[in-house]
Amino acid sequence: MKGSKWEGYIRKDGRKGIRNLILVAYLVECAHHVSTEIAIPYKHDGVQVIGFGGCYPNKHADRVMKRLCTHPNVGAVLLVSLGCESFNKRSLANTIEESGRPVNTLVIQETGGTRKTVAEGRRWVEETRLILKETPKVEMGLSDLVVGAICGGSDATSGISGNPAVGMVFDKLSNENSIAIFEETGEMIGCEDHLVSRAQTLGLAEELRKSMQKAARYYTVMGHASFAPGNADGGLSTIEEKSLGAYSKSGSSKISGLLKPGDIPEKGGLYLLDVVPDGEPRFGFPNINDNAEISELISCGCHIILFITGRGSVVGSAISPVIKICANPKTYDRMSDDMDVNAGKVILGDADLQTIADEILAKIHEISMGNKSASEGLGHQEFVLQYKSFQPAGPSCLP
Amino acid sequence: MENSNNLIRLNPLDNVLVARREIAKGEQVVISGKELMISQHIDLGFKLAVVKISAGEKIFKYGIPIGSASKDILPGEIVHIHNLQSDYSQTYTIENQNEYEGK
Protein backbone atom coordinates (compact mmCIF):
# COMPACT_ATOMS: atom_id res chain seq x y z
CA MET A 1 0.00 0.00 0.00
CA LYS A 2 2.72 2.46 0.94
CA GLY A 3 3.44 4.99 -1.77
CA SER A 4 0.57 3.82 -3.96
CA LYS A 5 -1.02 6.47 -6.13
CA TRP A 6 -4.09 6.77 -8.31
CA GLU A 7 -5.63 9.23 -10.76
CA GLY A 8 -8.13 11.78 -9.47
CA TYR A 9 -9.77 14.89 -10.89
CA ILE A 10 -8.17 18.31 -10.54
CA ARG A 11 -10.52 21.30 -10.11
CA LYS A 12 -9.83 24.83 -11.25
CA ASP A 13 -9.56 25.86 -7.59
CA GLY A 14 -6.70 23.35 -7.23
CA ARG A 15 -8.58 20.77 -5.13
CA LYS A 16 -8.39 17.09 -6.02
CA GLY A 17 -11.42 14.80 -6.11
CA ILE A 18 -12.03 11.06 -6.48
CA ARG A 19 -15.44 11.45 -8.19
CA ASN A 20 -16.61 13.79 -10.98
CA LEU A 21 -20.24 14.42 -10.07
CA ILE A 22 -22.97 16.78 -11.17
CA LEU A 23 -25.14 17.90 -8.26
CA VAL A 24 -28.75 18.92 -8.66
CA ALA A 25 -29.40 21.04 -5.56
CA TYR A 26 -32.87 22.05 -4.41
CA LEU A 27 -33.02 25.25 -2.37
CA VAL A 28 -36.30 24.48 -0.59
CA GLU A 29 -38.33 21.27 -0.18
CA CYS A 30 -40.80 22.65 -2.78
CA ALA A 31 -38.09 22.16 -5.43
CA HIS A 32 -37.04 18.67 -4.23
CA HIS A 33 -39.28 16.60 -6.50
CA VAL A 34 -38.32 18.56 -9.61
CA SER A 35 -34.64 18.07 -8.72
CA THR A 36 -35.13 14.33 -8.23
CA GLU A 37 -36.92 14.06 -11.60
CA ILE A 38 -34.07 15.90 -13.34
CA ALA A 39 -31.49 13.53 -11.87
CA ILE A 40 -33.34 10.18 -12.09
CA PRO A 41 -32.14 9.11 -15.58
CA TYR A 42 -28.52 9.63 -14.47
CA LYS A 43 -28.82 8.43 -10.88
CA HIS A 44 -26.31 5.60 -11.37
CA ASP A 45 -24.21 7.69 -13.67
CA GLY A 46 -22.78 10.55 -11.65
CA VAL A 47 -25.75 12.89 -11.12
CA GLN A 48 -26.92 13.24 -7.51
CA VAL A 49 -29.43 15.28 -5.55
CA ILE A 50 -28.72 17.32 -2.43
CA GLY A 51 -30.52 20.32 -0.98
CA PHE A 52 -31.92 22.25 1.94
CA GLY A 53 -35.59 21.81 2.76
CA GLY A 54 -36.26 24.91 4.87
CA CYS A 55 -37.93 28.07 3.62
CA TYR A 56 -36.41 30.26 6.39
CA PRO A 57 -32.84 31.54 6.15
CA ASN A 58 -30.04 29.78 8.06
CA LYS A 59 -26.34 30.74 7.93
CA HIS A 60 -25.21 27.21 8.75
CA ALA A 61 -27.23 25.72 5.87
CA ASP A 62 -25.95 28.46 3.58
CA ARG A 63 -22.33 27.73 4.47
CA VAL A 64 -22.65 23.94 4.27
CA MET A 65 -24.36 24.19 0.85
CA LYS A 66 -21.49 26.37 -0.41
CA ARG A 67 -18.91 23.87 0.83
CA LEU A 68 -20.76 20.90 -0.66
CA CYS A 69 -21.33 22.54 -4.04
CA THR A 70 -17.59 23.26 -4.28
CA HIS A 71 -16.53 19.87 -2.86
CA PRO A 72 -13.60 18.30 -4.75
CA ASN A 73 -15.76 15.30 -5.79
CA VAL A 74 -18.18 17.73 -7.49
CA GLY A 75 -17.61 18.98 -11.04
CA ALA A 76 -20.75 21.03 -11.74
CA VAL A 77 -23.96 22.13 -10.03
CA LEU A 78 -27.53 22.79 -11.13
CA LEU A 79 -29.45 24.86 -8.57
CA VAL A 80 -33.23 24.39 -8.51
CA SER A 81 -35.27 27.10 -6.81
CA LEU A 82 -39.03 27.34 -6.48
CA GLY A 83 -38.66 31.12 -6.57
CA CYS A 84 -40.15 32.46 -3.36
CA GLU A 85 -37.93 30.75 -0.72
CA SER A 86 -35.40 32.71 1.37
CA PHE A 87 -32.28 30.78 0.32
CA ASN A 88 -29.72 33.18 -1.17
CA LYS A 89 -29.31 31.42 -4.52
CA ARG A 90 -27.29 34.24 -6.12
CA SER A 91 -24.62 34.08 -3.41
CA LEU A 92 -24.42 30.26 -3.74
CA ALA A 93 -24.21 30.44 -7.55
CA ASN A 94 -21.44 33.06 -7.30
CA THR A 95 -19.41 30.89 -4.94
CA ILE A 96 -19.70 27.91 -7.32
CA GLU A 97 -18.80 30.05 -10.33
CA GLU A 98 -15.75 31.53 -8.53
CA SER A 99 -14.53 27.97 -7.87
CA GLY A 100 -14.43 27.45 -11.66
CA ARG A 101 -17.28 24.92 -11.77
CA PRO A 102 -20.11 25.14 -14.32
CA VAL A 103 -23.31 26.27 -12.56
CA ASN A 104 -26.84 27.05 -13.65
CA THR A 105 -29.90 28.17 -11.68
CA LEU A 106 -33.44 27.16 -12.67
CA VAL A 107 -36.35 28.94 -11.01
CA ILE A 108 -39.44 26.76 -11.31
CA GLN A 109 -41.89 29.67 -11.10
CA GLU A 110 -40.10 31.46 -13.95
CA THR A 111 -39.37 28.41 -16.10
CA GLY A 112 -43.04 27.48 -16.12
CA GLY A 113 -43.59 24.64 -13.66
CA THR A 114 -42.56 21.04 -13.15
CA ARG A 115 -42.52 19.64 -16.69
CA LYS A 116 -40.66 22.53 -18.29
CA THR A 117 -38.10 22.76 -15.48
CA VAL A 118 -37.40 19.02 -15.60
CA ALA A 119 -36.87 19.20 -19.38
CA GLU A 120 -34.68 22.30 -19.06
CA GLY A 121 -32.69 20.70 -16.23
CA ARG A 122 -32.04 17.47 -18.12
CA ARG A 123 -30.90 19.45 -21.15
CA TRP A 124 -28.35 21.27 -18.97
CA VAL A 125 -27.22 18.02 -17.36
CA GLU A 126 -26.68 16.41 -20.80
CA GLU A 127 -24.55 19.34 -21.98
CA THR A 128 -22.59 19.51 -18.76
CA ARG A 129 -21.82 15.78 -18.78
CA LEU A 130 -19.91 16.34 -22.02
CA ILE A 131 -17.94 19.19 -20.45
CA LEU A 132 -17.06 17.09 -17.40
CA LYS A 133 -15.67 14.31 -19.62
CA GLU A 134 -12.82 16.73 -20.34
CA THR A 135 -11.95 17.26 -16.64
CA PRO A 136 -8.16 17.04 -16.29
CA LYS A 137 -6.73 14.18 -14.23
CA VAL A 138 -4.12 14.41 -11.51
CA GLU A 139 -2.05 11.97 -9.49
CA MET A 140 -3.38 11.50 -5.97
CA GLY A 141 -2.11 9.67 -2.92
CA LEU A 142 -3.11 9.17 0.70
CA SER A 143 -1.76 12.61 1.64
CA ASP A 144 -4.38 14.22 -0.65
CA LEU A 145 -7.28 12.44 1.04
CA VAL A 146 -9.72 13.69 3.64
CA VAL A 147 -11.38 10.73 5.36
CA GLY A 148 -14.26 10.93 7.84
CA ALA A 149 -15.44 8.30 10.32
CA ILE A 150 -18.86 7.76 11.81
CA CYS A 151 -20.54 4.88 13.56
CA GLY A 152 -24.24 4.19 13.23
CA GLY A 153 -26.56 1.41 14.21
CA SER A 154 -23.96 0.64 16.88
CA ASP A 155 -24.09 -2.41 19.09
CA ALA A 156 -21.75 -3.95 21.63
CA THR A 157 -19.47 -5.31 18.89
CA SER A 158 -18.83 -1.87 17.30
CA GLY A 159 -16.45 -0.77 20.05
CA ILE A 160 -14.55 -4.07 20.06
CA SER A 161 -13.95 -4.79 16.37
CA GLY A 162 -14.97 -2.09 13.83
CA ASN A 163 -14.22 1.10 15.73
CA PRO A 164 -10.76 0.14 17.04
CA ALA A 165 -9.82 -1.11 13.53
CA VAL A 166 -10.82 2.28 12.12
CA GLY A 167 -8.77 3.86 14.93
CA MET A 168 -5.72 2.02 13.54
CA VAL A 169 -6.57 3.25 10.04
CA PHE A 170 -6.83 6.80 11.41
CA ASP A 171 -3.39 6.48 13.02
CA LYS A 172 -1.96 5.37 9.68
CA LEU A 173 -3.72 8.22 7.80
CA SER A 174 -2.46 10.82 10.30
CA ASN A 175 1.08 9.47 9.83
CA GLU A 176 0.70 9.69 6.04
CA ASN A 177 -0.35 13.34 6.38
CA SER A 178 -3.93 12.69 5.28
CA ILE A 179 -6.70 14.57 7.04
CA ALA A 180 -8.75 12.26 9.28
CA ILE A 181 -11.94 13.59 10.88
CA PHE A 182 -14.06 11.97 13.60
CA GLU A 183 -17.19 13.46 15.08
CA GLU A 184 -20.08 13.55 17.52
CA THR A 185 -19.00 15.01 20.85
CA GLY A 186 -22.36 13.80 22.21
CA GLU A 187 -20.96 10.28 21.80
CA MET A 188 -17.80 11.04 23.72
CA ILE A 189 -19.60 11.59 27.00
CA GLY A 190 -17.52 9.81 29.62
CA CYS A 191 -14.28 10.16 27.60
CA GLU A 192 -13.69 13.90 28.20
CA ASP A 193 -10.41 13.75 30.13
CA HIS A 194 -8.74 11.33 27.77
CA LEU A 195 -9.88 13.29 24.72
CA VAL A 196 -8.59 16.58 26.14
CA SER A 197 -5.21 14.98 27.01
CA ARG A 198 -4.65 14.27 23.29
CA ALA A 199 -4.80 17.93 22.18
CA GLN A 200 -1.76 19.15 20.26
CA THR A 201 -1.76 22.50 22.12
CA LEU A 202 -3.01 23.82 25.47
CA GLY A 203 -5.31 26.26 23.67
CA LEU A 204 -6.89 23.40 21.74
CA ALA A 205 -7.25 21.34 24.95
CA GLU A 206 -9.31 24.19 26.40
CA GLU A 207 -11.48 24.34 23.26
CA LEU A 208 -12.00 20.55 23.33
CA ARG A 209 -13.03 20.71 26.98
CA LYS A 210 -15.52 23.49 26.21
CA SER A 211 -17.01 21.60 23.28
CA MET A 212 -17.48 18.50 25.46
CA GLN A 213 -19.20 20.56 28.16
CA LYS A 214 -21.42 22.10 25.50
CA ALA A 215 -22.41 18.64 24.22
CA ALA A 216 -23.20 17.36 27.73
CA ARG A 217 -25.31 20.46 28.45
CA TYR A 218 -27.10 20.33 25.11
CA TYR A 219 -28.08 16.69 25.46
CA THR A 220 -29.18 17.29 29.06
CA VAL A 221 -31.57 20.00 27.82
CA MET A 222 -32.83 17.61 25.14
CA GLY A 223 -33.36 15.03 27.91
CA HIS A 224 -32.24 12.24 25.57
CA ALA A 225 -28.72 11.07 24.87
CA SER A 226 -27.47 10.07 21.43
CA PHE A 227 -28.73 6.55 22.07
CA ALA A 228 -31.34 4.58 20.11
CA PRO A 229 -33.40 1.59 21.29
CA GLY A 230 -31.45 -0.64 18.89
CA ASN A 231 -28.23 0.19 20.72
CA ALA A 232 -29.72 -1.44 23.84
CA ASP A 233 -31.06 -4.41 21.84
CA GLY A 234 -27.46 -4.87 20.67
CA GLY A 235 -26.07 -5.08 24.19
CA LEU A 236 -25.14 -1.45 24.90
CA SER A 237 -26.58 -0.28 28.21
CA THR A 238 -25.56 3.37 28.67
CA ILE A 239 -24.34 6.38 26.69
CA GLU A 240 -20.95 6.07 28.43
CA GLU A 241 -20.58 2.52 27.14
CA LYS A 242 -21.59 3.56 23.63
CA SER A 243 -19.21 6.55 23.83
CA LEU A 244 -16.17 4.46 24.79
CA GLY A 245 -16.74 2.26 21.76
CA ALA A 246 -17.36 5.22 19.46
CA TYR A 247 -14.33 7.10 20.76
CA SER A 248 -11.98 4.23 19.85
CA LYS A 249 -12.45 5.03 16.14
CA SER A 250 -10.31 8.15 16.68
CA GLY A 251 -7.18 6.02 17.20
CA SER A 252 -4.31 7.23 19.34
CA SER A 253 -2.77 10.17 17.44
CA LYS A 254 -2.62 13.65 18.89
CA ILE A 255 -5.62 15.80 17.93
CA SER A 256 -4.59 18.64 15.60
CA GLY A 257 -7.78 20.68 15.58
CA LEU A 258 -11.46 21.16 16.35
CA LEU A 259 -13.74 21.85 13.38
CA LYS A 260 -17.27 23.12 13.00
CA PRO A 261 -19.33 22.05 9.96
CA GLY A 262 -17.91 23.64 6.81
CA ASP A 263 -14.41 24.21 8.26
CA ILE A 264 -11.85 22.69 5.90
CA PRO A 265 -8.48 21.87 7.51
CA GLU A 266 -5.38 22.78 5.51
CA LYS A 267 -2.83 20.55 7.23
CA GLY A 268 -2.76 16.79 7.59
CA GLY A 269 -3.61 15.25 10.95
CA LEU A 270 -6.48 14.15 13.15
CA TYR A 271 -9.44 16.48 13.68
CA LEU A 272 -12.62 16.39 15.75
CA LEU A 273 -15.77 17.78 14.14
CA ASP A 274 -18.05 19.51 16.65
CA VAL A 275 -21.60 18.96 15.41
CA VAL A 276 -23.38 20.35 18.49
CA PRO A 277 -24.79 23.85 17.82
CA ASP A 278 -23.56 26.86 19.81
CA GLY A 279 -25.76 28.96 22.05
CA GLU A 280 -29.09 28.00 23.57
CA PRO A 281 -30.67 24.91 21.99
CA ARG A 282 -32.93 26.26 19.22
CA PHE A 283 -33.58 23.75 16.49
CA GLY A 284 -33.80 20.46 18.36
CA PHE A 285 -31.40 17.51 18.38
CA PRO A 286 -27.84 18.19 17.21
CA ASN A 287 -28.08 15.46 14.58
CA ILE A 288 -31.40 13.84 13.84
CA ASN A 289 -29.80 10.79 12.16
CA ASP A 290 -26.54 9.40 10.79
CA ASN A 291 -26.85 11.09 7.39
CA ALA A 292 -27.07 14.53 9.00
CA GLU A 293 -23.61 13.83 10.47
CA ILE A 294 -22.26 12.44 7.21
CA SER A 295 -23.31 15.58 5.29
CA GLU A 296 -21.45 17.71 7.82
CA LEU A 297 -18.32 15.56 7.60
CA ILE A 298 -18.44 15.95 3.81
CA SER A 299 -18.83 19.73 4.22
CA CYS A 300 -15.37 19.63 5.86
CA GLY A 301 -13.96 18.13 2.66
CA CYS A 302 -14.21 14.36 3.31
CA HIS A 303 -13.66 12.40 0.08
CA ILE A 304 -14.62 9.11 1.74
CA ILE A 305 -16.60 8.19 4.85
CA LEU A 306 -15.80 5.11 6.97
CA PHE A 307 -19.06 3.95 8.53
CA ILE A 308 -18.90 1.34 11.30
CA THR A 309 -22.12 -0.53 12.07
CA GLY A 310 -23.03 -3.39 14.37
CA ARG A 311 -26.82 -3.61 14.04
CA GLY A 312 -26.54 -3.16 10.28
CA SER A 313 -27.00 0.23 8.62
CA VAL A 314 -27.53 0.31 4.86
CA VAL A 315 -27.08 4.03 4.18
CA GLY A 316 -24.61 5.66 1.84
CA SER A 317 -24.37 9.33 0.95
CA ALA A 318 -24.48 11.85 -1.83
CA ILE A 319 -21.09 13.32 -2.90
CA SER A 320 -18.66 11.00 -1.10
CA PRO A 321 -18.58 7.18 -1.11
CA VAL A 322 -19.35 5.47 2.20
CA ILE A 323 -17.30 2.38 3.13
CA LYS A 324 -19.36 0.14 5.39
CA ILE A 325 -17.45 -1.74 8.08
CA CYS A 326 -19.57 -4.37 9.80
CA ALA A 327 -18.54 -5.01 13.40
CA ASN A 328 -20.93 -7.87 14.16
CA PRO A 329 -20.35 -11.28 12.50
CA LYS A 330 -24.05 -12.24 12.70
CA THR A 331 -25.11 -8.99 11.05
CA TYR A 332 -22.49 -9.52 8.35
CA ASP A 333 -23.90 -12.97 7.57
CA ARG A 334 -27.38 -11.49 7.11
CA MET A 335 -26.45 -8.25 5.29
CA SER A 336 -23.14 -8.86 3.52
CA ASP A 337 -24.40 -7.22 0.27
CA ASP A 338 -24.48 -3.89 2.08
CA MET A 339 -21.04 -4.25 3.68
CA ASP A 340 -17.52 -3.57 2.40
CA VAL A 341 -15.48 -5.01 5.28
CA ASN A 342 -16.28 -7.80 7.74
CA ALA A 343 -14.72 -6.70 11.03
CA GLY A 344 -16.88 -9.28 12.81
CA LYS A 345 -14.07 -11.79 12.17
CA VAL A 346 -12.32 -10.16 15.15
CA ILE A 347 -15.20 -11.11 17.46
CA LEU A 348 -15.03 -14.74 16.34
CA GLY A 349 -11.25 -14.78 16.72
CA ASP A 350 -10.70 -15.36 12.98
CA ALA A 351 -8.74 -12.14 12.37
CA ASP A 352 -6.88 -9.53 14.40
CA LEU A 353 -7.54 -5.79 14.32
CA GLN A 354 -4.47 -5.07 12.17
CA THR A 355 -5.74 -7.42 9.45
CA ILE A 356 -9.07 -5.57 9.39
CA ALA A 357 -7.32 -2.17 9.40
CA ASP A 358 -5.28 -3.33 6.36
CA GLU A 359 -8.48 -4.43 4.61
CA ILE A 360 -10.03 -1.01 5.25
CA LEU A 361 -6.93 0.76 3.87
CA ALA A 362 -7.05 -1.43 0.77
CA LYS A 363 -10.74 -0.51 0.32
CA ILE A 364 -9.92 3.20 0.66
CA HIS A 365 -7.39 2.80 -2.13
CA GLU A 366 -9.70 0.78 -4.37
CA ILE A 367 -12.61 3.21 -3.95
CA SER A 368 -10.38 6.25 -4.46
CA MET A 369 -9.40 4.70 -7.80
CA GLY A 370 -13.06 4.78 -8.85
CA ASN A 371 -14.45 1.38 -7.80
CA LYS A 372 -17.84 1.68 -6.15
CA SER A 373 -18.41 0.97 -2.48
CA ALA A 374 -21.29 -1.38 -1.58
CA SER A 375 -23.73 1.42 -0.73
CA GLU A 376 -22.64 3.44 -3.75
CA GLY A 377 -23.24 0.49 -6.08
CA LEU A 378 -26.69 -0.05 -4.54
CA GLY A 379 -27.60 3.57 -5.36
CA HIS A 380 -27.62 4.93 -1.81
CA GLN A 381 -27.27 8.72 -2.04
CA GLU A 382 -28.92 9.85 1.20
CA PHE A 383 -28.61 13.48 2.17
CA VAL A 384 -29.86 15.44 5.21
CA LEU A 385 -29.18 19.07 6.08
CA GLN A 386 -30.69 20.58 9.23
CA TYR A 387 -31.22 23.99 10.74
CA LYS A 388 -28.38 24.81 13.16
CA SER A 389 -26.48 27.79 14.52
CA PHE A 390 -22.74 28.00 15.11
CA GLN A 391 -20.22 30.60 16.20
CA PRO A 392 -17.02 30.57 14.13
CA ALA A 393 -14.30 28.29 15.56
CA GLY A 394 -11.82 30.08 17.87
CA PRO A 395 -8.18 30.80 16.88
CA SER A 396 -6.83 27.90 18.99
CA CYS A 397 -9.01 25.41 17.14
CA LEU A 398 -6.81 25.03 14.07
CA PRO A 399 -3.06 24.35 13.85
CA MET B 1 -7.30 -8.89 27.49
CA GLU B 2 -8.48 -12.23 28.82
CA ASN B 3 -10.02 -14.45 26.21
CA SER B 4 -11.95 -17.65 26.28
CA ASN B 5 -13.93 -19.19 23.46
CA ASN B 6 -17.02 -17.50 24.82
CA LEU B 7 -16.04 -14.39 26.68
CA ILE B 8 -13.62 -11.47 26.54
CA ARG B 9 -12.40 -9.36 29.41
CA LEU B 10 -11.47 -6.11 27.62
CA ASN B 11 -9.41 -4.73 30.52
CA PRO B 12 -8.03 -6.24 33.74
CA LEU B 13 -10.02 -3.66 35.77
CA ASP B 14 -13.33 -4.81 34.32
CA ASN B 15 -16.00 -6.41 36.50
CA VAL B 16 -17.96 -7.48 33.41
CA LEU B 17 -17.08 -9.80 30.51
CA VAL B 18 -18.40 -9.59 26.95
CA ALA B 19 -19.93 -12.60 25.19
CA ARG B 20 -18.24 -13.31 21.86
CA ARG B 21 -20.96 -15.75 20.87
CA GLU B 22 -24.38 -16.75 22.17
CA ILE B 23 -24.18 -18.63 25.46
CA ALA B 24 -27.04 -20.86 26.55
CA LYS B 25 -28.55 -20.83 30.02
CA GLY B 26 -26.87 -23.37 32.24
CA GLU B 27 -23.55 -23.44 30.40
CA GLN B 28 -20.39 -23.54 32.51
CA VAL B 29 -17.56 -21.16 31.64
CA VAL B 30 -14.17 -20.85 33.29
CA ILE B 31 -13.01 -17.35 34.17
CA SER B 32 -9.76 -16.65 36.06
CA GLY B 33 -9.60 -20.32 36.96
CA LYS B 34 -13.07 -20.24 38.51
CA GLU B 35 -16.04 -22.03 37.08
CA LEU B 36 -19.02 -19.81 36.47
CA MET B 37 -22.57 -21.02 35.88
CA ILE B 38 -24.46 -18.92 33.30
CA SER B 39 -27.91 -18.19 34.71
CA GLN B 40 -29.60 -16.71 31.58
CA HIS B 41 -29.27 -16.95 27.80
CA ILE B 42 -26.66 -14.38 26.69
CA ASP B 43 -26.51 -12.94 23.17
CA LEU B 44 -23.31 -11.95 21.37
CA GLY B 45 -21.92 -8.66 22.68
CA PHE B 46 -23.84 -8.70 25.97
CA LYS B 47 -22.11 -8.33 29.33
CA LEU B 48 -22.09 -10.57 32.35
CA ALA B 49 -20.83 -9.92 35.85
CA VAL B 50 -17.59 -11.70 36.74
CA VAL B 51 -17.78 -10.83 40.47
CA LYS B 52 -20.56 -9.81 42.83
CA ILE B 53 -21.41 -6.15 42.23
CA SER B 54 -23.43 -4.23 44.85
CA ALA B 55 -26.04 -1.61 44.01
CA GLY B 56 -24.34 1.77 43.51
CA GLU B 57 -20.96 0.29 42.53
CA LYS B 58 -19.41 1.35 39.21
CA ILE B 59 -19.49 -1.07 36.31
CA PHE B 60 -16.13 -1.17 34.50
CA LYS B 61 -15.71 -2.02 30.79
CA TYR B 62 -12.60 -1.12 28.75
CA GLY B 63 -11.20 -0.29 32.24
CA ILE B 64 -13.49 2.73 32.49
CA PRO B 65 -16.86 3.20 34.28
CA ILE B 66 -19.86 2.83 31.98
CA GLY B 67 -22.40 3.60 34.73
CA SER B 68 -23.48 2.25 38.14
CA ALA B 69 -25.29 -0.87 39.28
CA SER B 70 -28.93 -0.06 40.07
CA LYS B 71 -29.31 -3.29 42.08
CA ASP B 72 -27.10 -6.06 43.43
CA ILE B 73 -25.69 -8.26 40.67
CA LEU B 74 -24.43 -11.83 41.13
CA PRO B 75 -21.49 -13.38 39.26
CA GLY B 76 -22.64 -14.86 35.95
CA GLU B 77 -25.70 -12.57 35.72
CA ILE B 78 -26.37 -10.41 32.65
CA VAL B 79 -25.51 -6.74 33.17
CA HIS B 80 -27.77 -4.53 31.08
CA ILE B 81 -30.36 -1.74 31.37
CA HIS B 82 -32.33 -3.59 34.09
CA ASN B 83 -29.46 -3.42 36.58
CA LEU B 84 -27.05 -0.81 35.15
CA GLN B 85 -27.79 2.88 34.82
CA SER B 86 -25.90 5.72 33.17
CA ASP B 87 -24.24 8.32 35.38
CA TYR B 88 -25.17 10.90 32.70
CA SER B 89 -28.59 10.39 31.12
CA GLN B 90 -31.37 7.82 31.14
CA THR B 91 -31.37 5.09 28.51
CA TYR B 92 -34.65 4.92 26.60
CA THR B 93 -35.90 1.85 24.76
CA ILE B 94 -39.02 1.29 22.63
CA GLU B 95 -40.81 0.17 25.81
CA ASN B 96 -40.08 3.16 28.02
CA GLN B 97 -39.71 6.01 25.54
CA ASN B 98 -43.17 7.34 26.42
CA GLU B 99 -41.56 8.50 29.66
CA TYR B 100 -39.29 10.70 27.56
CA GLU B 101 -42.15 12.00 25.38
CA GLY B 102 -44.15 12.74 28.49
CA LYS B 103 -41.50 15.07 29.88
Interface residues (C-beta under 8 A of the other chain):
Chain A: D155 A156 T157 G159 I160 I189 G190 C191 A216 Y219 T220 G223 H224 A225 F227 P229 A232 D233 G234 G235 S237 T238 I239 E240 E241 L244 G245 G310 N328 P329 K330 I347 L348 G349
Chain B: N3 N5 I8 L10 V18 R20 R21 D43 L44 G45 F46 K47 K61 Y62 I64 P65 I66 G67 V79 H80 I81 L84 Q85 S86 D87 Y88 S89 Q90 T91 Y92 T93 I94 Q97 Y100 K103
